[in-house]
Amino acid sequence: MEPQLGDILVVDDSELIHKFQGLVARRLGLTVSHAYNGLEALQLTRKKRFRAILLDLNMPVLDGLSFLETLRKEEFGDPVPVVVVSTENQDEDIRRALERGATAYLKKPFTVEQIAEVLQRVLNLPSSAAAR
């Protein structure tokens, strides 16, 4: 059994996105937790520190920008890398996410390679991790 490199959190209201992003993360040796809206994600981040968060912007209950803003206000120590993965792809959307503390922004639709590359980059994983 290969060592686990840490737990990431996938925050999206789409089950398909959870499965897809989770599969890529597990191939990199990461474990995956799931939240289906920003409120669920906040509850999880208050109990556990994640190595990274993959975050959608458009979700029910608490949207991604509100989650990100609250997360950054509540964090202690080094900020958790947050990769926004969204269909909101206008320059203004990207700017707002980065201003609120996003580490990176990935536009939907995305590929396996794009998710793997951004996780490797924000977590400083070797590129060979994707071959697992």
C-alpha positions as CSV (number, residue, x, y, z in Angstrom):
1,M,0.0,0.0,0.0
2,E,1.4,3.4,-1.0
3,P,1.6,6.2,1.6
4,Q,-1.2,8.8,1.6
5,L,0.0,12.3,0.9
6,G,-2.8,14.0,2.7
7,D,-6.5,14.8,2.5
8,I,-8.0,17.3,0.1
9,L,-11.6,18.6,0.2
10,V,-13.7,18.7,-3.0
11,V,-16.5,21.3,-2.6
12,D,-19.1,21.1,-5.4
13,D,-22.8,20.4,-5.7
14,S,-22.2,17.9,-8.6
15,E,-21.8,14.3,-7.8
16,L,-20.0,13.8,-11.1
17,I,-17.4,16.4,-10.3
18,H,-16.8,14.8,-6.9
19,K,-16.2,11.4,-8.6
20,F,-14.0,12.9,-11.3
21,Q,-11.8,15.1,-9.1
22,G,-11.7,12.4,-6.4
23,L,-10.4,9.9,-8.9
24,V,-7.6,12.2,-10.0
25,A,-6.7,13.1,-6.4
26,R,-6.5,9.4,-5.4
27,R,-4.2,8.7,-8.4
28,L,-1.9,11.3,-6.9
29,G,-1.9,9.5,-3.5
30,L,-4.3,11.9,-1.8
31,T,-7.3,11.0,0.2
32,V,-10.5,12.9,-0.5
33,S,-13.3,14.4,1.6
34,H,-16.5,15.8,0.1
35,A,-18.8,18.7,0.7
36,Y,-21.8,19.6,-1.5
37,N,-22.0,23.3,-0.5
38,G,-20.0,26.0,1.2
39,L,-21.7,25.5,4.6
40,E,-20.8,21.8,4.7
41,A,-17.3,22.7,3.7
42,L,-16.9,25.3,6.5
43,Q,-18.1,22.7,9.0
44,L,-15.5,20.3,7.8
45,T,-12.6,22.8,7.7
46,R,-13.5,23.8,11.3
47,K,-12.8,20.1,12.4
48,K,-9.9,19.2,10.1
49,R,-7.0,20.8,8.3
50,F,-6.9,19.9,4.6
51,R,-3.8,20.0,2.3
52,A,-5.9,21.7,-0.4
53,I,-9.4,22.5,-1.4
54,L,-11.0,22.2,-4.9
55,L,-13.9,24.7,-4.8
56,D,-16.8,25.4,-7.1
57,L,-18.4,28.9,-7.0
58,N,-22.0,28.2,-7.8
59,M,-23.5,26.1,-5.0
60,P,-26.7,26.2,-2.9
61,V,-26.8,27.2,0.8
62,L,-23.4,29.0,0.8
63,D,-21.6,29.9,-2.5
64,G,-17.9,29.4,-3.1
65,L,-16.9,33.1,-2.8
66,S,-18.6,33.4,0.6
67,F,-17.0,30.1,1.7
68,L,-13.6,31.3,0.6
69,E,-14.0,34.7,2.3
70,T,-15.1,33.0,5.6
71,L,-12.3,30.4,5.4
72,R,-9.6,33.0,5.1
73,K,-11.0,35.0,8.0
74,E,-11.0,31.9,10.2
75,E,-7.7,30.4,9.3
76,F,-4.7,30.3,11.6
77,G,-1.2,29.7,10.2
78,D,-0.4,29.1,6.6
79,P,-3.5,29.4,4.3
80,V,-4.8,26.2,2.8
81,P,-4.4,26.2,-1.0
82,V,-7.8,26.7,-2.6
83,V,-8.2,26.0,-6.3
84,V,-11.4,27.4,-7.7
85,V,-12.9,25.2,-10.4
86,S,-15.8,26.9,-12.0
87,T,-17.8,27.6,-15.1
88,E,-17.7,31.3,-14.1
89,N,-14.8,32.3,-16.4
90,Q,-15.0,36.0,-17.0
91,D,-12.0,38.1,-15.9
92,E,-14.2,39.6,-13.1
93,D,-15.0,36.2,-11.7
94,I,-11.4,35.2,-11.6
95,R,-10.4,38.5,-10.1
96,R,-13.0,38.2,-7.3
97,A,-11.9,34.7,-6.4
98,L,-8.2,35.7,-6.3
99,E,-8.9,38.8,-4.2
100,R,-10.7,36.6,-1.7
101,G,-7.7,34.3,-1.4
102,A,-7.9,31.6,-4.1
103,T,-4.5,30.1,-4.9
104,A,-5.4,29.1,-8.5
105,Y,-8.4,29.2,-10.9
106,L,-9.3,26.4,-13.3
107,K,-12.0,26.8,-15.8
108,K,-14.7,24.1,-16.4
109,P,-14.7,22.0,-18.4
110,F,-11.3,20.7,-17.3
111,T,-9.2,17.6,-18.1
112,V,-7.6,15.0,-15.9
113,E,-4.3,16.4,-16.7
114,Q,-5.3,19.9,-15.7
115,I,-6.6,18.8,-12.3
116,A,-3.5,16.7,-11.7
117,E,-1.2,19.5,-12.7
118,V,-2.8,22.1,-10.5
119,L,-2.8,19.8,-7.5
120,Q,0.8,18.9,-8.1
121,R,1.7,22.6,-8.3
122,V,-0.2,23.8,-5.2
123,L,0.9,20.8,-3.1
124,N,4.5,20.7,-4.5
125,L,4.0,17.1,-5.5
126,P,6.4,15.4,-8.0
127,S,5.0,15.1,-11.5
128,S,5.7,11.4,-11.3
129,A,2.9,11.1,-8.7
130,A,0.3,11.2,-11.5
131,A,1.5,7.8,-12.8
132,R,0.5,5.9,-9.6
